[in-house]
Amino acid sequence: MLPFRRKRPMPESNASTAAERSEQTSGGGLLQRLRSGLKRTGSGFGQLFLGRKQIDAELLEDLETLLLMADVGVEATTQIIDDLTARLKRNELADTEALRNALREDMLAILQPIAQPLVIPQQDNPFVILTVGINGAGKTTTIGKLAAQFKQEGHRVILAAGDTFRAAAVEQLQTWGERTQTPVISQPTGSDSASVAYDSHQAAIARGSDVLIADTAGRLHTQGNLMEELRKIHRVLGKQDASAPQEILLVLDAGTGQNAIAQAEEFQQAVNVTGIALTKLDGTAKGGVIFAIAQRFGIPVRFIGMGEGVDDLRAFDPETFVDALLDQAQAGQDQE
């Protein structure tokens, strides 16, 4: 049985802080960052409609090709093109500007259901976030940024250096811990990662922490033995608190395109992913993969990453994302 812990006052409202975080992402500053980051993905959309007033079969074919090249995926692309074609048959689209607006509506219809900010609830035991993903996706950096954000919201955070296979991973997390003044629980390289998770959870309980964020070893989604290790970590945490981990956050590199779909499928089968952080949107031509993820899995996209800075991980806002992709912002928005 877990030791009794008195309920502690939380920040003004976790729901409000999540809302504020989401509201911040809708500002012009983020829009400009996204437009810059998604330039390689979205430049074709801007060119597609230039100088074209009439909608014809060639325009729709070009749009379909562009969506597929941006890694929107076959399923999502088919849904969008079928809807636009149906609207044309009903004479609802008079010109290319109407087509562009309809495209925006269809894109938002796919993304809005998965735009669910991560809210840390008020509870007696630590809220455990288990981060998973392949090597190079940006797990450790994402953890550091999350620690900074949660601490700004008034939470007490502990980090678990669960990637015991690479000494560099532990050192990287410890550097983030120093940078954000967040305790890091670690063991020597080669230790049992489930043991690190257990000790970290115990430490979080003993210290009255609100949030425990656990790193795990990067692994290919095809490595069955390492996927089994993830299941073991999940079981160990669950023995201390039946509801833990409350969030299993899959970190995906947007630059991997459709391979991210295979990763999401394997990790979902292994540990039932509850949220996604899509990183490296600042330099990829494959940012459209977020539509494929939404269409295939419906897993909430909690965060998007656009750089290495602490503030470069933001709550996902579909309207800002789509407007940046289509370069559809009103003049002056970026002055904020």
N, C-alpha and C positions, 0 to 999 in steps of 0.2 A: 504494500500500500504506500502511496506517495505521502510524504510528510505534509501536514497541514500548513498552508500558507495563507496569511491574511490577505484579503483583497486589497489591492493598492490603487490609489488614484491614478487614472490614466490621463494622457493628454486630453484636451478639451473634448474631442470626439474622434475616434478612429475613423468613423464614416466621413466626418467633415474633413479630416486631413487627407483622406484618399480623394475626396471630391476636389479639395484645393489643389492636390497634386495633379489631378486630371485637368483642372481648369488652367493651371499653369502651362500645360502642354498645348493648349489651344491658342496661346498668344502668338503674335506675329514673329517673335524671335525664333520660336521653335519652327514655325512655318518656313521661315527663311532657311534654317538649318536643314529641314527635311527637303526643301526644294533643291538645295545645293547637293545634299546627299543622294537624292533620288534622280539626279540629273541624267545619269546613264540609263536608268530604267525608263524615265518619263520623257526624255527628249523626243522620242518618236511620236508620242501622243500630241505634243505641241506641233510637230511638223505635219502630222496626218491631216489636220483640218485647215492648214494654211492655204488660202486661195481657192478653197473648195466650198461652193455654196449648195450644190445639189447632192443629194444622197443617192448613190447608185450601188450596184452589186460590187463594183470594184472597190469602193470605199469600205464596204463591210468586210470584204475579203482582206483588205489591207489591215483593218482593225483586228480581225481575227488573228492574222499572222503576228501582229504587234503584241497582242495579249499572250500568245504562246511563247514568243521570244523573250518576254519579260517574266516567264515562268509562272504565269497565272494558273497554268494547268489546264488540262483538257476539259475536266468536268466544269470548272468555274467559267472557262471561256465559252463552252457550249451553252451554259445557262445564260450568260450575258448576250451572246449573239442571237440566240433563239428569242429572247425577250425583245431585243431591239428590232428583229425581223417582224415579230408579231405587232409591235407598235407601228411599224411602217405600213403593214397591211391594213391597220385600222386608221391610217392617215393621221396619226398622232404626232408625227415628226415632219415639220414643214421644211426644215433646213438643217445644215450641219451644226448650228448652235444648239438647236433642239436635240439633235443626236448626242452632242457632247453632254448636255444636261441629263439626258436619259442614261447615258453611260455612267455618269456620276451616281445617279440614283441606284443603278443596278450594283455598282461596286459597293456602295454603302450598305445595301441590303445584305450583301454577303458578309461584310466585316462587322457591322454593328452588333450582331449577337455574340461575338467573341470579345468585344471590348468590355472587359470586366476587371476593374482595378483590384489589386490585392489589398484587402482590408484586414488589419490585425485586430481581432476582436478582444474584448476584455474578458480574461479568463484567469483562473488560478495558476495554471501550469504554463510553461513557456510555449509559445507558438513556434513550431518547428518547421523550417523550410529546408527541404533536402534538394540540393541542386544536382542535376545529372546532365550528361551530354558527352560528346566525343572530345578528344584532344583538340585544342585550338579553337574551340567555339567561343571561349571567353567566359568560362564559368567563374574562375577566381576573381577576375576583374569585375564581373557582375555582382559577386558577393560583396566585394569591397564597396561598390557604389550603393548597394542596397543598405549596407551597414550605415553608411553616411546619411542616407535618406531617413532611415528609421530613427536614428539618433537625433536628427533634426526635428523629428516629430515628437521627441520626448521619450522614446522607448529605451529600455536597457537591453543591450544586445551582446550576445556572445557568439564567436565564430568557432567552428570545428574544422580543423585541418585534416579532413578525411582522405585526402589524396596522399596516402602513405607510400606510394610507389615512386614518387619523384621528390627528392629533397628540395628541388627548386620550387615545387608547388607549395610546400610548407613555408618556405622562405617568402614567397610572393604573398601568401595570405598574411603572414606575420608583418610584412611591410605595410599592407593595407590596414592591419590592426593598429600599428603605430600611427599611421596617417590619420585614422579616424578615432584613435584612442578607444579601441574596442578590444577586450580580452580575446585571446586566441588559445584554444586548447589543442595541444598537439602531442604526438608520441614519436619515437625514433622512426626513421625510414624503414619500411618493411613491416611495421606493426600491423595488427589486424585493424582494418578500417572500421569494422563494427564496434571494436573496443573503444576507438576514439569517439565514435558517435555516442556510445553509452556513457563514457566519462564526461563528455561535453554536456550531455543532457542532465546528468547528475549535478554538474557544476552550475548549470543554468538554474536548476531548481534551488540549489543551496544559496545562490547569490540573489535570488529573486528577480531573475532576468525575464523580460517580456518575450524576447525573440531569440531563438537559436537558429543560425544559418550554417548548415553543414555542407562543406565541399566534399566531393567524391572524386575518385580517380577517373580521368578521361578514358573513355573506352570506345572502340568501334561498336556500332550496334550489332555487328555479327559475332562478337566475342561472347559466347554463351557463358563461359566460366565467370567472366567479370559481371555479366548481367545477373548471374546468380548471387554474386557478392552484394549487389544492390538490394536484392530481395532479402538477404540476411540482415543488412543494415536496417531495412524497413521493419523486419520482425523484431530486432533488438529494441528499436525505439518504441514499437508498439507494446512490448512487454512492460515498459515503464509507464506508458500512458497510452491507453487503448486508442486514443484519437490521433496519436502522433505517427508519422509526420502529418501535420495538417495541410501542408502544401508540398507537392513534388514539382519543382520548377525545372523544366527542360530548357536548356540554353542551346539555341540553334544559330548557326552562322548563316545569315541571309545569302552570303556569297556562294553557298553550296547548292543553291537552286533546288531542283527536284530531288536531290539526294537528301535534303532535309525532310522530305516526306517519308522516305524509308527509315530515317532515324526516328522520326516521331512515332511511326508505326511500331518499331521494335521496342522502344522505351515504354510506349503506352501498354504494350502487352506484358512487359516485364514488371512495371511498378505503378501502372495506372496514373499517368501524368495528369496533374490538375491545373497546370499553368505553363505558359511558354514565355521566354524572353528571347526576342529576335534581335541579334546583335549585328554590328558591322553594316548597317544600312547606309553609312556615309560613303561607301565606295564600291557599290555593286550595281550591276545591270540586271540583277535577278530579284529585286525587291518585291516583285509581284507574287513571289512564292507564298506570301502571307494569305493570299486569296485561296490558293490551293490547300493550305493548311486549314483554313476556316471551312472550306467546302468539304474536305475529307473527314476531319476529326471533330470540329466544333469545340476544340479545347480553348479556353480563354487565353488570349494574348495579354499578358500582364504588363510587359515592358518592351520597349524598343530601344536599341542602343545605336548611337550615331557618332561615337568617338571614344577617346581614352579618358576624358575628364570625368570628375566625380559627378558633374551635372549632366553628363551625356547619356544617362539612362533615364528614360521618361515613361510615364504611364501612357499606354497606347490610346490614342484618340483617332478614330477612323475618319472623321471629317477632315481633320488637319492632314492626315496621311493621304487621303484621296485627292484633296485639293493640291497638295504638293506634287503628287504624281501627275495630275492633269495640268499643273501650272495654272490653276484657276482662281488664284487669290485676287482679291480686289486691290487696286492700287492703293498704297499707303498702309496696308496692314503690317508690312514688315518694319514700320517705323517705331513700333512699340518697344 
